[in-house]
Amino acid sequence: MTEAIVEYRGISKFFAGIRALEGVDFKCRSGSIHAILGENGAGKSTMIKIMSGVLQPDEGTILLEGKPVTFSSPQAANEAGIVCMFQELSLVPDLSVADNISISHPPRRFGLIDRRAQVRRAEELLARVRCEDIDPNALVRELSLSRRQMVEIAKALGRDPKVLILDEATSALTTRDVQTVYDLLGDLRDKGVASLFISHRMHEVDALCDTLSVFRNGQHIETFAKGERSEGEIVRLMIGRDVEAQFPPRPPQPPETLRDAPLLSVKGLKWGKRLNGIDLDVRRGEIVGLGGLDGQGQKELLLALFGVLRDVEGDVRIGDAKGIPSSPAAAKSAATRLALVPEDRKTEGLMLGMSIADNLLAASFANISSGPFINPKKAQAEILSGISKLQIKAGSPADPVMTLSGGNQQKVVIAKWLMINPDVILLNDPTRGIDVGTKQEIYKLMRSLANEGKAILFYSSDYAELIGCCDRVSVLYAGRVVSEQEGDAITEESLVAASLNIGIEAA
Amino acid sequence: MRMSISTENRPIVIASLFIVVILIAGTAYTLSTTGTAPLLSANYLLQQLQTGSFLGICAAGMMMVILLGHIDLSIPWTLTAAAMTATAVGGDLALPTALAVGLAVGLLNGFGVAYLRIPSMIFTLGVDTVLRGLMVAQTGGFAPQDKATPLMLFLAKDKILGIPAAIVVWAAVSLIIMLVLTRTGFGRSIYATGSRERAAYLSGIRTRSVIIGAFVVSSLCAAIAGVLLAGYSAKAYQGMGNAFLLPAIAAVVLGGTHILGGKGRYIGTLIGVILIVLLNSVLSIMQMPEAGRQIIYGSVIIGMLLVYGRNQRVTS
């Protein structure tokens, strides 16, 4: 056992009098991959922000290799060898990949940035994360979320970390990239780097980490080696109570409605090069999953149905109406109402700077107004019912929505849409980066909405969710549905095989 | 964060306190020189509000656009064009004509920004220049000979129940804007669109219509201010709107509206206007030379914004 590289002694942090961390003692060692577990709001993010110099602790000391240190800024932490990849991507979209990778210390020649050296360096680092396919001169804005995340990892590697912090670094990654990151972290461990790994995916933690620490309510509950505790015990430690089965049961028989005409019917949907003829039906009472590798057209399909994309071709029937709505505004106010929970809740789902109440009402001004004026009583009632229906944990509806934890933010997005009582609900990876407890609540909610007779189209990058939640799954590959699976026939093997488009070309 | 005043209200409180400071400083000056305190008389204050109402109405419209994260630089010549066409048409049609000019300019600005996606700073500047060209072409570059109509004179100069009519108009505009911003779906959509246009669009808000609507309100306000100012001066003249653009922006920002959109309360804009009007007036009472006035005026704007704090941290 080597000496602790980073040690916390009695670290506390308060925000506006509210405790985020309380008296945390914590150690992590070189040459280990250390998982930090806990629900959202447990203090994980605060703890790593302190380690990486973004926040300063109110009490306690940090020891780096046995010596007390204070980091006044992320730069100071970087120089000491602590590199953090934040959940919110820190890349500049309008700069090239190479510019981003060496943004803090660009190679110089005669005082000017040496572009060729910069590109070479980017190529080397991208090769280390096995992303040779990324062009160092491409703009970050042109890359998919998963690719951006890999660039972010390459950028972090470029700083020669002694301690590498990965905050939800894998939540946006495709299966293939996740494997690359696993291998990489293994290499780094062998070279003596300490990696702190924050993830909500238990199987990742299981596959990767050697040490686990559980946080709850701003306190460090326990640290133990992998294998000392069962998964169930770990989850209990995290949420401090027992949990029932992760997914709500599917209705035992295929729902009655399977014989009904589909509420949403898509035939030969095409859009540019991304959608190449999608066929899909969703009936009332059904949850239909969209599977497949990242970037096979799932997001575009949802956006197209919601009227966001232009020049979409194909036959679409929503309820009794033919054709695709012309805009989100038309989609939500049609006879058969659509709702979309978008991919990125921070930029697409929420107005982060506005209050919880304003965000909740953003889709339903028409419903709560009499004439041009908003009826404050109706508005208040809607806000309170939204908050209680989804059990959003918030101080006051007037608080800015950005003060909420990720899971509660996502609940606000969902509650906003439930206010218009939609018939078809489109979900784009709604559980990305949120805690286990909230995930389970969302699964339950989806099932109960389906039981109320809503049609749900659900894209998830997590196979377990597709298996656990969906009545049917359509797997997309290169903008087409390559496989449809139903009920108990949905298994991880069949999904993976279909995602890679192995041996089902005949279908 | 230790303060009990929310960050949204802080600029409003600071600006209000500064108004008190201006009045005290000005009164101290007049007491020491002439032994009187004219600044605190109701007459003086009403007169200041009357001259401030032109700026106030421009700022009210400007605020709608700034809340979207856009800006309307076409205010000076929208104001002038509305005033000139109103006096040229004359009679009962003068007022509707001015409003029609405002409506047309607003629709054009909104169309350029919402549909053509041209940055508002460029597009409205272009529209402003085009309007100036049109007005010069129409008048040959001279002050038009037409006179303001009796209604315009009444609105700008007369009193209603002892209160200058211009202030009543300003109050009415303020009331409408305040109601729109706080109590209508359109108003809340302005905040949502200004806060994050993409999220607002994906929430099914018709963001293009919202943008057009805000620019129309801005141009209508400029047109109303133009009518009042023409009435106040008894005629319209070249460049009559030039003095209002920057003070209108300054008033909105001093009142705490975020220049990138999404945040701000109308009461702040009102206080920002009063602050600017009183500051100018007190400086001229102190017989400060023009150069000094400009320097103090500019420094105050920068200083106040520094005091408000740069609370927009990149990391949350």
Chai-1 contact restraints between the chains, C-beta under 6 A:
chainA,res_idxA,chainB,res_idxB,connection_type,confidence,min_distance_angstrom,max_distance_angstrom,comment,restraint_id
A,A16,B,M1,contact,1.0,0.0,6.0,A-B,restraint_1
A,V54,B,T315,contact,1.0,0.0,6.0,A-B,restraint_2
A,P328,B,L202,contact,1.0,0.0,6.0,A-B,restraint_3
A,P328,B,G204,contact,1.0,0.0,6.0,A-B,restraint_4
A,A329,B,G204,contact,1.0,0.0,6.0,A-B,restraint_5
A,A329,B,R206,contact,1.0,0.0,6.0,A-B,restraint_6
A,K332,B,G204,contact,1.0,0.0,6.0,A-B,restraint_7
A,P342,B,L202,contact,1.0,0.0,6.0,A-B,restraint_8
A,E348,B,R198,contact,1.0,0.0,6.0,A-B,restraint_9
A,E348,B,A199,contact,1.0,0.0,6.0,A-B,restraint_10
A,E348,B,L202,contact,1.0,0.0,6.0,A-B,restraint_11
A,L350,B,A199,contact,1.0,0.0,6.0,A-B,restraint_12
A,M351,B,A192,contact,1.0,0.0,6.0,A-B,restraint_13
A,M351,B,S195,contact,1.0,0.0,6.0,A-B,restraint_14
A,M351,B,R196,contact,1.0,0.0,6.0,A-B,restraint_15
A,M351,B,A199,contact,1.0,0.0,6.0,A-B,restraint_16
A,G353,B,S195,contact,1.0,0.0,6.0,A-B,restraint_17
A,G353,B,G262,contact,1.0,0.0,6.0,A-B,restraint_18
A,M354,B,S195,contact,1.0,0.0,6.0,A-B,restraint_19
A,A362,B,A192,contact,1.0,0.0,6.0,A-B,restraint_20
A,A362,B,S203,contact,1.0,0.0,6.0,A-B,restraint_21
A,A363,B,S203,contact,1.0,0.0,6.0,A-B,restraint_22
A,A363,B,G204,contact,1.0,0.0,6.0,A-B,restraint_23
A,F365,B,G185,contact,1.0,0.0,6.0,A-B,restraint_24
A,S369,B,G185,contact,1.0,0.0,6.0,A-B,restraint_25
A,P372,B,T184,contact,1.0,0.0,6.0,A-B,restraint_26
A,F373,B,R183,contact,1.0,0.0,6.0,A-B,restraint_27
A,F373,B,T184,contact,1.0,0.0,6.0,A-B,restraint_28
A,I374,B,R183,contact,1.0,0.0,6.0,A-B,restraint_29
A,M402,B,S316,contact,1.0,0.0,6.0,A-B,restraint_30
